[in-house]
Amino acid sequence: MLEKFFIEDFEIGGDRTFIIAEGGVNHNGNIDIAKDLIDEAVKSKVDAIKFQTFVTEELVTSYAPKAKYQEINTAKNESQYEMIKKLELSFESFQELKSYADNKGILFFSTPFDLKSAEFLSKISLPAFKVGSGDMNNVLLLERIAFEKKPILLSTGMATLEEITEIFEFLKQERVIKLLLFHCITSYPASVSKLNLNIISTLKNLFNVPIGYSDHSIGIEIPQLAVAAGAKAIEKHFTLDKNLPGPDHKASLEPEELKEMVNRIRFTEKVLGSSTKQIDEVEKQNRVVARKSIVAMRNIPKGAILSKEDLGVKRPGNGLPPVKILHLIGKETKVSIDKDVQLRLDMLH
């Protein structure tokens, strides 16, 4: 697999972080709220907006329990099926949202949670597919998505390294060559002490693909640290209002927080700079002042054989660099050289 790849014009794995505003189901089943989320994502200057596409009957049984955070944040007397059904948008709504986002100039994609949704999303020209942690080992879904030959962004929450390796090999067999793995802790909210950002470098070394970080912690600090730890993409839930009813709002950012998170990530990128070693223009000027050159430590007559005692290094650094000094010992001088004069190669035989 390739270490870097493109989602449309955006290089994944380069020096600029790919930032995804995760609208998820924070539209509460209302397309107008979803459009407002797109508007806020544009204002925040993220690179993409993402939602979640599902057919409730294809996703969950009538008797599936809620997660604890869902029990806390939603009605106590409803099942997971009933909760999710209220958050479902039609395929026609997603088609409309895709067009709306295109007109706003922001990348749009969505996570399919079932095969029918994957089939639908494959028809509306998404630039990439995101697969959530709950489906990271769902080979039927992954097989269908891989068929599209689009970039795949795969979350790895709740997975062991052995499970990630197994699915990585499966995707290689499916000829997926554009893959980003998201480190993720599937807990809402995720405890800071359990985020384990060091796994980002572990995943990079093991799989040699870009690694992202899907954040479920409270606040905006952790994504910035994840970028410093090597994350090439950040995904973060956001909402119009944390007090809205629904399972994910309280662990999401509000618009102003999302803007600040983006600003901090961009600041972090400036500090991190390029992975290529470069000499700044100011450094080039300071090299002359701060570095040293080879000079005569005493008056040296013409025809002398240079010894170690004849030579030393002093500022400024615009002459022969000190690294060359051992090569000059034993050379014969063509001319006399006064003390403190910088040596040149044309002074020697």
Secondary structure as GFF3:
##gff-version 3
##sequence-region A 1 349
A	DSSP	beta_strand	5	7	.	.	.	ID=ss1
A	DSSP	beta_strand	10	12	.	.	.	ID=ss2
A	DSSP	beta_strand	18	24	.	.	.	ID=ss3
A	DSSP	alpha_helix	31	44	.	.	.	ID=ss4
A	DSSP	beta_strand	48	53	.	.	.	ID=ss5
A	DSSP	alpha_helix	56	59	.	.	.	ID=ss6
A	DSSP	alpha_helix	68	73	.	.	.	ID=ss7
A	DSSP	alpha_helix	80	86	.	.	.	ID=ss8
A	DSSP	alpha_helix	91	104	.	.	.	ID=ss9
A	DSSP	beta_strand	107	112	.	.	.	ID=ss10
A	DSSP	alpha_helix	115	121	.	.	.	ID=ss11
A	DSSP	beta_strand	129	131	.	.	.	ID=ss12
A	DSSP	three_ten_helix	133	135	.	.	.	ID=ss13
A	DSSP	alpha_helix	139	146	.	.	.	ID=ss14
A	DSSP	beta_strand	152	155	.	.	.	ID=ss15
A	DSSP	alpha_helix	161	173	.	.	.	ID=ss16
A	DSSP	beta_strand	179	184	.	.	.	ID=ss17
A	DSSP	three_ten_helix	192	194	.	.	.	ID=ss18
A	DSSP	alpha_helix	199	207	.	.	.	ID=ss19
A	DSSP	beta_strand	211	215	.	.	.	ID=ss20
A	DSSP	alpha_helix	221	228	.	.	.	ID=ss21
A	DSSP	beta_strand	233	237	.	.	.	ID=ss22
A	DSSP	three_ten_helix	249	251	.	.	.	ID=ss23
A	DSSP	alpha_helix	255	272	.	.	.	ID=ss24
A	DSSP	alpha_helix	281	290	.	.	.	ID=ss25
A	DSSP	beta_strand	293	296	.	.	.	ID=ss26
A	DSSP	three_ten_helix	308	310	.	.	.	ID=ss27
A	DSSP	beta_strand	311	314	.	.	.	ID=ss28
A	DSSP	three_ten_helix	322	324	.	.	.	ID=ss29
A	DSSP	alpha_helix	325	328	.	.	.	ID=ss30
A	DSSP	three_ten_helix	345	347	.	.	.	ID=ss31
###
